[in-house]
Amino acid sequence: DVQSIKVGLWEFSVMHATTIKRPHDVISAQACLGYSIGLRLVKGGNDLDMYMDPDLWRNPEILAVADKLEAYVLNNPDHPQMSRVELKFKDGRVLQGEMPDARGTEDLPFSQEVIETKFRRLAGAMLPESQVTQILNGVNRLEELPSLSTLVPMLRKQ
């Protein structure tokens, strides 16, 4: 059981991700850091469908975790997008970690594998696997395509 959650972020992120305390729609769910942490700790993931489920927006277990969030501004001029997390558990354990930059930035880019895995997961919710693979193959060969218009038919739901 989690006793407290402290998250240090750059000022913009604190303002952007902690203003909403209770999600009421998909956008507010995605912009609510407490809800995101609650999803991860209670449900074990943060897949898009969890942000689209109104029952989860009101889930008492998830919201109880969200209420334990204490966000603070982390000022580090050398790493303006640095983040730090500390989870304290009721049994006395403490887990903590930090990232010098936000994932997906120039200094900490996503690997091709991470990008493709996420694309497959998200697109696979709407499209058959064969079509997702076809789109990925097309995107990976952009430089060889005579025109981007050849990608458009691949993007249509069949």
N, CA, C and O of each residue as an XYZ file, in Angstrom:
632
protein
N       0.830     -1.196      0.000
C       0.000      0.000      0.000
C       0.870      1.253      0.000
O       1.824      1.362      0.770
N       0.530      2.183     -0.863
C       1.276      3.423     -1.001
C       0.829      4.424      0.062
O      -0.364      4.649      0.262
N       1.794      5.007      0.725
C       1.503      6.030      1.722
C       1.533      7.421      1.107
O       0.657      8.245      1.370
N       2.563      7.680      0.273
C       2.664      8.991     -0.354
C       3.414      8.883     -1.674
O       4.210      7.969     -1.895
N       3.130      9.854     -2.547
C       3.774      9.934     -3.859
C       4.217     11.374     -4.047
O       3.397     12.292     -4.024
N       5.510     11.569     -4.232
C       6.029     12.904     -4.504
C       6.645     12.882     -5.899
O       7.431     11.998     -6.238
N       6.268     13.880     -6.697
C       6.778     13.979     -8.058
C       7.273     15.399     -8.293
O       6.525     16.366     -8.146
N       8.541     15.507     -8.658
C       9.123     16.798     -9.010
C       9.216     16.918    -10.523
O       9.722     16.022    -11.199
N       8.728     18.025    -11.041
C       8.685     18.274    -12.485
C       9.046     19.718    -12.765
O       9.074     20.548    -11.856
N       9.325     20.018    -14.032
C       9.534     21.416    -14.382
C       8.194     22.145    -14.250
O       7.134     21.525    -14.325
N       8.250     23.429    -14.059
C       7.070     24.218    -13.691
C       5.897     24.039    -14.642
O       4.760     23.887    -14.195
N       6.155     24.054    -15.947
C       5.062     23.898    -16.912
C       4.329     22.581    -16.693
O       3.099     22.542    -16.733
N       5.068     21.513    -16.463
C       4.444     20.203    -16.269
C       3.615     20.155    -14.993
O       2.537     19.561    -14.973
N       4.112     20.775    -13.932
C       3.343     20.803    -12.679
C       2.006     21.492    -12.927
O       0.961     20.989    -12.515
N       2.037     22.636    -13.596
C       0.800     23.373    -13.868
C      -0.109     22.586    -14.822
O      -1.325     22.545    -14.632
N       0.472     21.976    -15.822
C      -0.304     21.281    -16.851
C      -0.896     19.964    -16.345
O      -2.033     19.632    -16.681
N      -0.152     19.223    -15.554
C      -0.558     17.851    -15.232
C      -1.167     17.675    -13.844
O      -1.593     16.573    -13.497
N      -1.215     18.737    -13.048
C      -1.761     18.568    -11.695
C      -2.953     19.469    -11.401
O      -3.505     19.418    -10.302
N      -3.353     20.280    -12.348
C      -4.494     21.164    -12.134
C      -5.791     20.363    -12.001
O      -6.643     20.676    -11.170
N      -5.925     19.350    -12.814
C      -7.131     18.508    -12.784
C      -6.927     17.410    -11.749
O      -5.975     16.634    -11.832
N      -7.822     17.352    -10.781
C      -7.721     16.354     -9.715
C      -8.616     15.146     -9.973
O      -8.321     14.041     -9.517
N      -9.703     15.356    -10.702
C     -10.658     14.291    -11.002
C     -11.023     14.349    -12.481
O     -11.605     15.334    -12.935
N     -10.690     13.307    -13.234
C     -11.044     13.331    -14.657
C     -12.557     13.232    -14.857
O     -13.256     12.552    -14.106
N     -13.042     13.925    -15.886
C     -14.466     13.880    -16.216
C     -14.685     13.577    -17.699
O     -15.821     13.407    -18.142
N     -13.595     13.512    -18.460
C     -13.667     13.141    -19.874
C     -12.282     12.635    -20.286
O     -11.361     12.607    -19.470
N     -12.139     12.243    -21.533
C     -10.881     11.655    -22.002
C      -9.726     12.643    -21.876
O      -8.638     12.281    -21.429
N      -9.964     13.884    -22.270
C      -8.902     14.896    -22.232
C      -8.459     15.150    -20.795
O      -7.261     15.203    -20.518
N      -9.404     15.305    -19.885
C      -9.015     15.570    -18.493
C      -8.335     14.354    -17.874
O      -7.463     14.510    -17.019
N      -8.710     13.161    -18.284
C      -8.036     11.952    -17.784
C      -6.574     11.947    -18.221
O      -5.688     11.601    -17.440
N      -6.326     12.331    -19.467
C      -4.953     12.347    -19.980
C      -4.122     13.462    -19.351
O      -2.895     13.369    -19.304
N      -4.776     14.509    -18.870
C      -4.065     15.654    -18.303
C      -3.975     15.593    -16.780
O      -3.550     16.558    -16.145
N      -4.368     14.473    -16.195
C      -4.383     14.336    -14.739
C      -3.279     13.365    -14.305
O      -3.429     12.149    -14.429
N      -2.178     13.908    -13.799
C      -1.051     13.080    -13.397
C      -1.441     12.085    -12.311
O      -1.028     10.926    -12.358
N      -2.225     12.518    -11.342
C      -2.649     11.618    -10.270
C      -3.409     10.424    -10.810
O      -3.193      9.294    -10.371
N      -4.296     10.670    -11.759
C      -5.050      9.577    -12.383
C      -4.109      8.632    -13.124
O      -4.257      7.413    -13.035
N      -3.154      9.183    -13.847
C      -2.190      8.355    -14.581
C      -1.383      7.466    -13.641
O      -1.168      6.287    -13.926
N      -0.941      8.027    -12.530
C      -0.192      7.237    -11.554
C      -1.097      6.178    -10.932
O      -0.685      5.037    -10.725
N      -2.339      6.572    -10.635
C      -3.298      5.610    -10.092
C      -3.540      4.448    -11.038
O      -3.593      3.297    -10.606
N      -3.687      4.739    -12.324
C      -3.860      3.669    -13.316
C      -2.681      2.716    -13.293
O      -2.853      1.497    -13.264
N      -1.480      3.281    -13.305
C      -0.268      2.460    -13.362
C      -0.172      1.559    -12.124
O       0.140      0.374    -12.240
N      -0.440      2.122    -10.943
C      -0.274      1.356     -9.714
C      -1.424      0.382     -9.452
O      -1.205     -0.706     -8.920
N      -2.632      0.764     -9.820
C      -3.796     -0.096     -9.538
C      -4.059     -1.093    -10.661
O      -4.339     -2.265    -10.409
N      -3.967     -0.625    -11.888
C      -4.303     -1.476    -13.035
C      -3.076     -2.038    -13.753
O      -3.207     -2.930    -14.591
N      -1.902     -1.531    -13.437
C      -0.677     -2.056    -14.022
C      -0.353     -1.544    -15.411
O       0.514     -2.098    -16.086
N      -1.038     -0.491    -15.852
C      -0.762      0.036    -17.181
C      -1.382      1.399    -17.390
O      -2.081      1.926    -16.524
N      -1.112      1.955    -18.550
C      -1.643      3.262    -18.937
C      -2.078      3.235    -20.399
O      -1.866      4.204    -21.128
N      -2.674      2.149    -20.821
C      -3.101      2.073    -22.212
C      -4.226      3.069    -22.486
O      -4.986      3.433    -21.589
N      -4.315      3.498    -23.733
C      -5.274      4.531    -24.127
C      -6.704      4.189    -23.709
O      -7.445      5.070    -23.274
N      -7.099      2.925    -23.834
C      -8.485      2.569    -23.491
C      -8.809      2.863    -22.025
O      -9.974      3.071    -21.685
N      -7.802      2.883    -21.157
C      -8.040      3.192    -19.744
C      -8.378      4.668    -19.532
O      -9.039      5.024    -18.557
N      -7.929      5.511    -20.436
C      -8.252      6.938    -20.362
C      -9.614      7.236    -20.977
O     -10.152      8.331    -20.813
N     -10.158      6.270    -21.674
C     -11.450      6.441    -22.346
C     -12.597      5.785    -21.586
O     -13.739      5.830    -22.044
N     -12.321      5.188    -20.454
C     -13.316      4.426    -19.700
C     -13.873      5.253    -18.538
O     -13.178      5.443    -17.541
N     -15.104      5.747    -18.643
C     -15.691      6.577    -17.584
C     -15.754      5.877    -16.230
O     -15.679      6.539    -15.195
N     -15.891      4.550    -16.217
C     -15.912      3.836    -14.936
C     -14.578      3.965    -14.213
O     -14.547      4.070    -12.987
N     -13.483      3.959    -14.955
C     -12.170      4.115    -14.328
C     -11.954      5.533    -13.823
O     -11.228      5.732    -12.849
N     -12.568      6.525    -14.465
C     -12.429      7.913    -14.004
C     -12.948      8.069    -12.576
O     -12.503      8.943    -11.833
N     -13.894      7.211    -12.207
C     -14.520      7.302    -10.880
C     -14.101      6.157     -9.955
O     -14.633      6.029     -8.853
N     -13.165      5.336    -10.387
C     -12.742      4.175     -9.614
C     -12.123      4.628     -8.283
O     -11.123      5.347     -8.284
N     -12.712      4.211     -7.144
C     -12.227      4.687     -5.847
C     -10.773      4.307     -5.551
O     -10.051      5.073     -4.913
N     -10.343      3.133     -6.009
C      -8.961      2.705     -5.778
C      -7.969      3.604     -6.520
O      -6.949      4.018     -5.970
N      -8.294      3.891     -7.772
C      -7.432      4.755     -8.582
C      -7.402      6.163     -8.012
O      -6.339      6.776     -7.918
N      -8.569      6.677     -7.631
C      -8.640      8.040     -7.094
C      -7.965      8.157     -5.733
O      -7.425      9.213     -5.401
N      -7.988      7.084     -4.941
C      -7.295      7.103     -3.649
C      -5.786      7.250     -3.861
O      -5.116      7.958     -3.109
N      -5.259      6.583     -4.880
C      -3.837      6.748     -5.210
C      -3.591      8.169     -5.698
O      -2.618      8.806     -5.293
N      -4.463      8.665     -6.560
C      -4.312     10.025     -7.099
C      -4.262     11.064     -5.979
O      -3.528     12.047     -6.071
N      -5.041     10.843     -4.932
C      -5.081     11.791     -3.818
C      -3.778     11.841     -3.029
O      -3.555     12.782     -2.268
N      -2.923     10.851     -3.199
C      -1.662     10.803     -2.466
C      -0.536     11.561     -3.179
O       0.575     11.675     -2.662
N      -0.840     12.072     -4.362
C       0.163     12.772     -5.152
C       0.467     14.151     -4.588
O      -0.436     14.945     -4.321
N       1.737     14.415     -4.414
C       2.221     15.753     -4.074
C       3.242     16.124     -5.151
O       4.342     15.572     -5.192
N       2.868     17.056     -6.014
C       3.766     17.493     -7.088
C       4.436     18.792     -6.672
O       3.834     19.635     -6.006
N       5.678     18.937     -7.073
C       6.419     20.150     -6.758
C       7.302     20.518     -7.944
O       7.639     19.677     -8.777
N       7.666     21.791     -7.998
C       8.502     22.293     -9.086
C       9.950     21.922     -8.805
O      10.472     22.149     -7.713
N      10.570     21.355     -9.802
C      11.966     20.951     -9.735
C      12.741     21.896    -10.648
O      12.626     21.811    -11.871
N      13.519     22.782    -10.070
C      14.291     23.743    -10.859
C      15.708     23.247    -11.047
O      16.499     23.226    -10.104
N      16.026     22.851    -12.265
C      17.379     22.434    -12.591
C      17.708     23.040    -13.956
O      17.329     22.479    -14.984
N      18.409     24.182    -13.980
C      18.691     24.861    -15.244
C      19.421     23.987    -16.269
O      19.235     24.160    -17.473
N      20.243     23.056    -15.799
C      20.963     22.178    -16.726
C      20.059     21.113    -17.330
O      20.333     20.608    -18.419
N      18.986     20.770    -16.629
C      18.016     19.760    -17.090
C      16.604     20.281    -16.809
O      15.961     19.835    -15.859
N      16.114     21.223    -17.626
C      14.827     21.851    -17.329
C      13.629     20.897    -17.354
O      12.597     21.201    -16.755
N      13.742     19.753    -18.033
C      12.623     18.809    -18.067
C      12.879     17.577    -17.190
O      12.270     16.525    -17.384
N      13.771     17.726    -16.241
C      14.087     16.642    -15.313
C      12.848     16.297    -14.481
O      12.019     17.158    -14.188
N      12.745     15.034    -14.111
C      11.655     14.624    -13.216
C      12.218     13.708    -12.134
O      13.217     13.017    -12.333
N      11.553     13.725    -10.997
C      11.968     12.905     -9.853
C      10.705     12.332     -9.212
O       9.707     13.035     -9.054
N      10.755     11.060     -8.848
C       9.604     10.394     -8.236
C      10.050      9.688     -6.962
O      11.106      9.057     -6.915
N       9.219      9.812     -5.934
C       9.456      9.084     -4.685
C       8.134      8.480     -4.226
O       7.150      9.191     -4.025
N       8.125      7.168     -4.065
C       6.958      6.468     -3.528
C       7.319      5.919     -2.160
O       8.291      5.177     -2.021
N       6.536      6.284     -1.146
C       6.700      5.735      0.197
C       5.558      4.767      0.439
O       4.394      5.056      0.161
N       5.928      3.609      0.968
C       4.940      2.576      1.251
C       4.686      2.501      2.752
O       5.534      2.898      3.551
N       3.531      1.995      3.127
C       3.145      1.912      4.536
C       4.061      0.997      5.331
O       4.160      1.132      6.551
N       4.739      0.061      4.654
C       5.650     -0.840      5.358
C       7.050     -0.233      5.532
O       7.961     -0.898      6.024
N       7.213      1.041      5.123
C       8.480      1.733      5.310
C       9.391      1.760      4.096
O      10.355      2.525      4.066
N       9.102      0.940      3.093
C       9.938      0.951      1.891
C       9.778      2.280      1.154
O       8.726      2.918      1.195
N      10.856      2.671      0.483
C      10.833      3.880     -0.340
C      11.457      3.529     -1.686
O      12.558      2.981     -1.743
N      10.761      3.844     -2.751
C      11.288      3.700     -4.105
C      11.423      5.089     -4.689
O      10.515      5.913     -4.581
N      12.566      5.344     -5.311
C      12.749      6.664     -5.911
C      13.599      6.561     -7.171
O      14.379      5.626     -7.351
N      13.424      7.535     -8.016
C      14.199      7.587     -9.241
C      14.047      8.942     -9.888
O      13.175      9.730     -9.525
N      14.912      9.200    -10.853
C      14.810     10.456    -11.584
C      15.258     10.257    -13.020
O      16.025      9.348    -13.338
N      14.757     11.131    -13.876
C      15.119     11.151    -15.294
C      15.674     12.537    -15.576
O      15.065     13.533    -15.187
N      16.823     12.622    -16.249
C      17.420     13.929    -16.523
C      16.638     14.727    -17.562
O      16.786     15.946    -17.645
N      15.815     14.056    -18.348
C      15.056     14.720    -19.399
C      13.791     13.914    -19.663
O      13.687     12.759    -19.252
N      12.856     14.512    -20.333
C      11.629     13.809    -20.689
C      11.914     12.776    -21.775
O      12.689     13.035    -22.696
N      11.295     11.622    -21.666
C      11.456     10.601    -22.693
C      10.889     11.122    -24.014
O       9.853     11.786    -24.054
N      11.595     10.801    -25.077
C      11.151     11.227    -26.397
C      11.718     12.558    -26.841
O      11.402     13.027    -27.935
N      12.547     13.175    -26.018
C      13.176     14.435    -26.403
C      14.466     14.146    -27.164
O      14.892     12.997    -27.279
N      15.070     15.197    -27.673
C      16.321     15.059    -28.421
C      17.425     14.414    -27.574
O      18.226     13.628    -28.079
N      17.456     14.752    -26.286
C      18.492     14.206    -25.410
C      18.194     12.792    -24.917
O      19.101     12.085    -24.479
N      16.937     12.381    -24.984
C      16.542     11.049    -24.527
C      15.510     10.475    -25.508
O      14.363     10.226    -25.137
N      15.928     10.271    -26.752
C      14.963      9.856    -27.789
C      14.446      8.431    -27.570
O      15.111      7.585    -26.971
N      13.244      8.205    -28.076
C      12.690      6.852    -28.077
C      13.458      6.010    -29.079
O      13.901      6.514    -30.111
N      13.614      4.744    -28.782
C      14.208      3.825    -29.749
C      13.152      3.507    -30.802
O      11.957      3.703    -30.579
N      13.599      3.023    -31.933
C      12.672      2.607    -32.992
C      11.733      1.526    -32.474
O      10.552      1.502    -32.822
N      12.253      0.642    -31.652
C      11.436     -0.449    -31.094
C      10.306      0.095    -30.220
O       9.172     -0.375    -30.311
N      10.606      1.077    -29.380
C       9.584      1.674    -28.514
C       8.505      2.342    -29.362
O       7.315      2.184    -29.089
N       8.911      3.082    -30.380
C       7.950      3.765    -31.252
C       7.067      2.745    -31.969
O       5.845      2.895    -32.001
N       7.671      1.727    -32.533
C       6.895      0.730    -33.274
C       5.970     -0.065    -32.363
O       4.846     -0.385    -32.750
N       6.426     -0.386    -31.168
C       5.584     -1.121    -30.217
C       4.361     -0.299    -29.836
O       3.245     -0.816    -29.785
N       4.579      0.984    -29.568
C       3.452      1.851    -29.209
C       2.504      2.002    -30.395
O       1.287      1.943    -30.224
N       3.046      2.195    -31.584
C       2.197      2.321    -32.761
C       1.366      1.052    -32.958
O       0.164      1.126    -33.217
N       2.002     -0.096    -32.835
C       1.276     -1.364    -33.007
C       0.156     -1.504    -31.977
O      -0.940     -1.962    -32.301
N       0.438     -1.106    -30.732
C      -0.572     -1.214    -29.676
C      -1.759     -0.282    -29.947
O      -2.915     -0.690    -29.829
N      -1.466      0.960    -30.310
C      -2.541      1.927    -30.516
C      -3.300      1.674    -31.823
O      -4.530      1.637    -31.838
N      -2.561      1.501    -32.907
C      -3.222      1.268    -34.198
C      -3.916     -0.089    -34.199
O      -4.958     -0.260    -34.831
N      -3.331     -1.054    -33.488
C      -3.916     -2.391    -33.433
C      -5.269     -2.439    -32.753
O      -6.006     -3.412    -32.904
N      -5.601     -1.403    -32.009
C      -6.926     -1.331    -31.389
C      -8.010     -1.041    -32.428
O      -9.191     -1.290    -32.187
N      -7.602     -0.514    -33.583
C      -8.563     -0.137    -34.618
C      -8.394     -0.892    -35.935
O      -9.339     -1.029    -36.711
N      -7.176     -1.380    -36.175
C      -6.868     -1.971    -37.477
C      -6.332     -3.387    -37.319
O      -5.733     -3.715    -36.294
N      -6.546     -4.235    -38.336
C      -5.976     -5.583    -38.277
C      -4.446     -5.526    -38.309
O      -3.858     -4.591    -38.853
N      -3.822     -6.537    -37.721
C      -2.360     -6.571    -37.607
C      -1.671     -6.454    -38.956
O      -0.637     -5.794    -39.067
N      -2.228     -7.082    -39.977
C      -1.601     -7.018    -41.296
C      -1.580     -5.586    -41.831
O      -0.613     -5.181    -42.477
N      -2.624     -4.832    -41.570
C      -2.673     -3.443    -42.030
C      -1.700     -2.570    -41.231
O      -1.049     -1.687    -41.792
N      -1.604     -2.816    -39.934
C      -0.658     -2.077    -39.093
C       0.764     -2.305    -39.598
O       1.554     -1.365    -39.688
N       1.084     -3.549    -39.925
C       2.414     -3.876    -40.455
C       2.643     -3.179    -41.790
O       3.737     -2.678    -42.047
N       1.625     -3.144    -42.636
C       1.733     -2.487    -43.936
C       2.019     -0.987    -43.749
O       2.859     -0.424    -44.451
N       1.331     -0.356    -42.817
C       1.547      1.071    -42.551
C       2.978      1.297    -42.050
O       3.671      2.200    -42.519
N       3.406      0.477    -41.103
C       4.772      0.615    -40.580
C       5.801      0.449    -41.690
O       6.760      1.218    -41.767
N       5.614     -0.532    -42.535
C       6.545     -0.738    -43.649
C       6.569      0.479    -44.570
O       7.629      0.890    -45.041
N       5.394      1.050    -44.820
C       5.324      2.248    -45.664
C       6.035      3.431    -45.039
O       6.783      4.140    -45.712
N       5.803      3.645    -43.752
C       6.437      4.762    -43.055
C       7.956      4.564    -43.007
O       8.716      5.521    -43.151
N       8.386      3.333    -42.807
C       9.824      3.061    -42.746
C      10.510      3.220    -44.106
O      11.737      3.274    -44.180
N       9.719      3.296    -45.180
C      10.280      3.477    -46.526
C       9.908      4.830    -47.126
O       9.910      4.981    -48.347
N       9.595      5.803    -46.297
C       9.142      7.113    -46.789
C      10.057      7.682    -47.860
O       9.587      8.204    -48.872
N      11.356      7.584    -47.641
C      12.311      8.169    -48.586
C      12.213      7.522    -49.969
O      12.562      8.144    -50.972
N      11.747      6.297    -50.023
C      11.675      5.568    -51.291
C      10.344      5.775    -52.016
O      10.230      5.473    -53.204
N       9.345      6.285    -51.310
C       8.020      6.444    -51.914
C       8.017      7.621    -52.888
O       8.617      8.659    -52.608
N       7.346      7.465    -54.029
C       7.275      8.569    -54.989
C       6.452      9.741    -54.458
O       6.665     10.892    -54.838
N       5.499      9.421    -53.565
C       4.620     10.451    -53.022
C       4.036      9.941    -51.704
O       3.838      8.738    -51.530
N       3.762     10.859    -50.782
C       3.110     10.470    -49.533
C       1.682      9.974    -49.769
O       1.109      9.274    -48.934
N       1.130     10.340    -50.896
C      -0.244      9.923    -51.188
C      -0.378      8.403    -51.269
O      -1.486      7.877    -51.169
N       0.732      7.697    -51.449
C       0.648      6.230    -51.469
C       0.365      5.662    -50.074
O      -0.063      4.515    -49.948
N       0.601      6.458    -49.031
C       0.300      6.009    -47.666
C      -1.187      6.116    -47.332
O      -1.689      5.343    -46.516
N      -1.887      7.047    -47.939
C      -3.281      7.331    -47.572
C      -4.165      6.079    -47.628
O      -4.897      5.828    -46.671
N      -4.133      5.294    -48.694
C      -4.996      4.107    -48.701
C      -4.682      3.123    -47.573
O      -5.568      2.403    -47.112
N      -3.441      3.092    -47.136
C      -3.059      2.187    -46.033
C      -3.706      2.595    -44.723
O      -3.908      1.764    -43.837
N      -4.034      3.889    -44.599
C      -4.559      4.423    -43.335
C      -6.064      4.261    -43.183
O      -6.604      4.492    -42.101
N      -6.741      3.871    -44.239
C      -8.196      3.704    -44.174
C      -8.544      2.412    -43.470
O      -7.925      1.374    -43.704
N      -9.544      2.486    -42.603
C     -10.019      1.279    -41.940
C     -10.725      0.406    -42.959
O     -11.592      0.868    -43.701
N     -10.345     -0.851    -42.984
C     -10.924     -1.759    -43.987
C     -12.109     -2.509    -43.447
O     -12.709     -3.312    -44.161
